[in-house]
Amino acid sequence: MTELSKVRADKWLWSVRLFKTRTLAKTAIEQGKVRIRGQRIKPSRDVLINDVIRVQVGWDEREITVLGLIEKRVSAAIAQTLYEESEESIARREKAAELRKLNRGADILMDHKPNKKERRKIHRFKRIGADNDN
């Protein structure tokens, strides 16, 4: 097996299991959700060792450093050894997850579509809550 010096970005993101399919990785790159050194990239851009990649997957944004290159998908245990997520990134993701968890209770659940009067109450309630945040 030869040592790789560079790998396509879409292949690498898929191989280390940040995306379920290579197509999803390619789509995320094209939508600007993947940046290397702060720059938007193309799917064919080569990933090099020590590159700092910022990847938005779902609600979470990760900042990872490339430690190893691979072209084929491997087990999750091996894939996690090929990159390292920064401490700040982990803290940001945990804080965002906690906020999402706390905000779940703020949604108003109804068994029917709100009528005009109920919509006004909802808007008034949300506007008052937003004013208290400032």
C-alpha positions as CSV (number, residue, x, y, z in Angstrom):
1,M,0.0,0.0,0.0
2,T,1.4,3.4,-1.0
3,E,1.5,6.4,1.2
4,L,-0.8,9.1,0.0
5,S,0.3,12.7,-0.3
6,K,-3.1,14.2,-1.2
7,V,-6.7,13.1,-1.6
8,R,-9.8,14.8,-3.1
9,A,-11.8,16.7,-0.5
10,D,-15.1,14.9,-1.2
11,K,-13.4,11.5,-1.0
12,W,-11.6,12.3,2.2
13,L,-14.7,13.7,4.0
14,W,-16.7,10.5,3.0
15,S,-13.8,8.2,4.0
16,V,-13.5,9.6,7.5
17,R,-17.3,9.3,7.9
18,L,-18.2,12.9,8.2
19,F,-20.8,12.3,5.5
20,K,-22.7,9.2,4.8
21,T,-22.2,9.3,1.0
22,R,-19.6,10.9,-1.3
23,T,-22.5,12.7,-3.0
24,L,-23.5,14.3,0.2
25,A,-19.9,15.4,0.8
26,K,-19.8,16.9,-2.7
27,T,-23.1,18.7,-2.2
28,A,-22.0,20.2,1.1
29,I,-18.7,21.4,-0.5
30,E,-20.7,23.0,-3.4
31,Q,-23.0,24.7,-0.9
32,G,-20.1,26.3,0.9
33,K,-20.4,24.2,4.0
34,V,-16.8,23.1,3.8
35,R,-13.8,25.5,4.1
36,I,-10.1,24.9,4.1
37,R,-8.1,27.7,5.8
38,G,-11.2,29.9,5.6
39,Q,-11.5,29.5,1.8
40,R,-14.5,27.9,0.0
41,I,-13.3,24.8,-1.9
42,K,-14.4,22.6,-4.8
43,P,-14.9,18.9,-4.5
44,S,-11.8,18.2,-6.4
45,R,-9.6,20.3,-4.1
46,D,-6.8,18.2,-2.6
47,V,-6.7,17.7,1.2
48,L,-3.2,17.7,2.7
49,I,-2.0,16.6,6.1
50,N,-2.2,19.4,8.7
51,D,-5.0,21.2,6.7
52,V,-7.6,22.9,9.0
53,I,-11.0,22.1,7.7
54,R,-14.3,23.7,8.9
55,V,-17.2,21.5,8.1
56,Q,-20.9,22.1,8.8
57,V,-22.8,18.8,9.2
58,G,-26.4,19.3,10.1
59,W,-26.7,21.8,12.9
60,D,-23.1,21.3,14.0
61,E,-20.0,23.0,12.7
62,R,-16.7,21.2,13.3
63,E,-13.1,22.5,13.0
64,I,-10.8,19.6,12.3
65,T,-7.1,19.2,11.5
66,V,-6.2,16.5,9.1
67,L,-3.8,13.9,10.6
68,G,-3.9,11.2,7.9
69,L,-5.1,10.7,4.3
70,I,-7.3,7.9,3.1
71,E,-9.3,7.2,-0.1
72,K,-11.4,4.2,1.0
73,R,-14.1,4.2,3.7
74,V,-12.9,2.5,6.8
75,S,-14.4,1.7,10.2
76,A,-15.4,4.5,12.5
77,A,-12.6,3.7,15.0
78,I,-9.9,4.0,12.3
79,A,-11.6,7.0,10.7
80,Q,-11.5,9.0,14.0
81,T,-7.7,8.6,14.1
82,L,-7.3,10.5,10.8
83,Y,-8.4,13.8,12.1
84,E,-8.5,15.8,15.3
85,E,-11.2,18.2,16.3
86,S,-10.1,21.4,18.1
87,E,-11.1,21.9,21.8
88,E,-13.0,25.2,20.9
89,S,-15.0,23.3,18.2
90,I,-16.0,20.6,20.7
91,A,-17.1,23.2,23.3
92,R,-19.1,25.2,20.6
93,R,-20.9,22.1,19.5
94,E,-21.7,21.0,23.0
95,K,-23.0,24.5,23.9
96,A,-25.1,24.6,20.7
97,A,-26.6,21.2,21.4
98,E,-27.5,22.2,25.0
99,L,-29.2,25.4,23.7
100,R,-31.2,23.3,21.1
101,K,-32.2,21.0,23.9
102,L,-33.4,23.8,26.1
103,N,-35.3,25.5,23.2
104,R,-37.3,22.4,22.5
105,G,-39.8,23.4,25.2
106,A,-40.3,26.9,23.7
107,D,-42.2,25.4,20.7
108,I,-45.9,25.6,21.0
109,L,-47.5,22.3,20.2
110,M,-51.1,22.3,19.0
111,D,-53.3,19.6,17.7
112,H,-54.7,21.9,15.0
113,K,-53.7,24.8,12.7
114,P,-53.9,28.0,14.7
115,N,-56.7,30.4,13.8
116,K,-56.1,34.2,13.4
117,K,-56.6,35.0,17.0
118,E,-54.3,32.2,18.2
119,R,-51.6,33.3,15.6
120,R,-51.8,36.8,17.0
121,K,-51.3,35.5,20.6
122,I,-48.3,33.4,19.4
123,H,-46.7,36.4,17.6
124,R,-47.3,38.6,20.6
125,F,-45.7,36.0,23.0
126,K,-42.7,35.5,20.8
127,R,-42.2,39.3,20.3
128,I,-42.3,39.8,24.1
129,G,-39.8,37.0,24.6
130,A,-37.5,38.5,22.0
131,D,-37.7,41.9,23.7
132,N,-36.6,40.4,27.0
133,D,-33.4,39.0,25.4
134,N,-32.0,42.4,24.6
